[in-house]
Amino acid sequence: MDTYVRFLYEFLNTFFTGVKTIVFGILNGIKQLFDIPAYIHLIRQYRNDFSIQEWVLVAIAVGAVALILILLVLLLYLLIRKYVRFRKTLVEQESMMKEVAELNKKVQMMTKEREEIMAMKVSQLGLPPSENGDYSSGFGNENGENGAEENEVGDGIRFARLELVDRKFAKYKVQNYNNDFTLEELCVAFRNFAASRLHLYYSLQMIRIFIAGLSSTKLVILQGISGTGKTSLAYAWGKFLKHDSCVVSVQPSWRDRTELFGYFNEFTKKFNETPLLEALYTASYTDDVYTVILDEMNLARVEYYFAEMLSILEMPNRDEWKIEVVASPWENDPKHIIEGRIQIPPNTWYIGTINNDDSTFMVTDKVYDRAMPIDINDKGQAFVAEDTAPMNVNFSYLDKLFMQARDEHPVSEENWKKINEMDNFVIKHFRVAFGNRIVSHLGKFVSAYVACGGEEVEGIDYFIAKKILRKLEQLNIAYIKDEIDGFVIFLDKTFGKGKMKECIEYVLRLKKLG
């Protein structure tokens, strides 16, 4: 054993002596490189023997050595600086990760607070709250229960909430409710349900306009003064269909579609799913009718965060209603997200509420032309309604009723002729025109309005006032006020005395403002 100890000592001594020699050799080499007195002593030793030409060469040699030493110092400085920066980046990344984690916690807390505020807001409307108190996380069922159960999902799943929806609907079969009602009966039933079950009162004409608006476009805008029941009408519609509306509270900071659909977090490798994304994904499994409420939608610019949806919903082929949520697909992505894109379900309507005041943005023509604006400025009068239960409604059946209305109640040729005459008058006197999109919406709206029990001219009157004459607000009223009296005379002469009530009231109100 003693022999081995002596061997080990000498063995390790040889190794560490070599290391010591290397270290001291490097230090001695650096010391010798920068030994200025040695350079000076050497020059003094040979100075008496140098000729003039040799002194020039000595100067060049000294300059070259000095340059090399400076470059070595500079290189060493750059290496140290690069290392410090690299280390600083690592520290900043670690700090950023901690900050992101803290922000995610704050977002969760704010989401919970928002849901509590929405619960308070809904309770103020006189509507029964959901059992789980969640008013903004997707669609609920007739019991107010949210879509997916709170089950845990495994690691590597970036769409956690959509994964839960897939699990819930794994064995789901599309329900056929054997609906046999007409649009007129639907209006009466909805009105009675809102009055008898929710104590919300609307005129039958308002319900007809609302249903006809759903027929004409996927985006309906409810506008008017605060407190007249804009949000409650849309929310009651969801209750009536046994699917609580997905309430999306628009925020002033919204700038793009990620506010609606969420985004992929590169740090957590998870997709930040929004209530709207979950709601649309749920709707894609069924043939039921769903509603999304964009509450106070003009707190931000609608054409910023909703622009892509406006374009998609205008496509005639519903198979093309797709929106990209992630750039590249994963194998374990949810069932209905194909190649990173989600199919926008046709059985969902979007109902925006707006208030026109100093805190909001003006809704542009691009939005209005693609939507159906409905004014709610009068508080509904209470009435005794027959107790009416909510209904299960198939989207396919409701869509069939809308198409059937277009076949059975098309706008008459006589009224189309009058509309064209009015169009020419408005172009000539007000320099305002409307395109094919509005003509298409007009035909759908009026047909459904008639099928709901209304008169054709009433439907034309309301549509023209809200969709076409609304464009006059953008003009200088002082320049067109003299033309308004002539326009009123034209409407009475063309459509009949007092038939175009909404249009006449609207332009006379503009005249007063001018």
Buried (B, 14 or more C-beta within 10 A) or exposed (E): EEEEEEEEEEEEEEEEEEEEEEEEEEEEEEEEEEEEEEBEEEBEEEEEEEEEEEEEEBEEEEEEEEEEEEEEEEEEEEEEEEEEEEEEEEEEEEEEEEEBEEEBEEEEEEBEEBBEEBBEBBEEBEBEBBEBBBBBBBBBBEEBBBBBEEEEBEEEBBBBBBBBBBEBBEEEEEEEEEBEBBBBEBBBBBBBBBBBBBEBBBEBBBBBBBBBBBBBBBBBBBBBBEEBBBBBBBBBBBBBBBBBBBBBBBEEEBEEBBBBBBBBEEEEEBBBBBBBBBBBBBBBBBBBBBBBBBBBBBBBBBBEBBBBBBEBBBEEEEEEBBBEBBEEEBEEBBBBBEEBBBBBBBBBBBBBBBBEEEEBBEBEEEBBBBBBBBBBEEEBEEEEBEEBEBBBBBBBBBBEBBBBBBEEBBBEEEBBEBBEBBBEBBEEBBEBEBEEEBBBBBBBBBBBBBBBBBEBBBBBBBBBBBBBBBBBEEBEBEEBBEBBEEBBEBBBEBBEEEBBBBBBEBBEEBBEEE
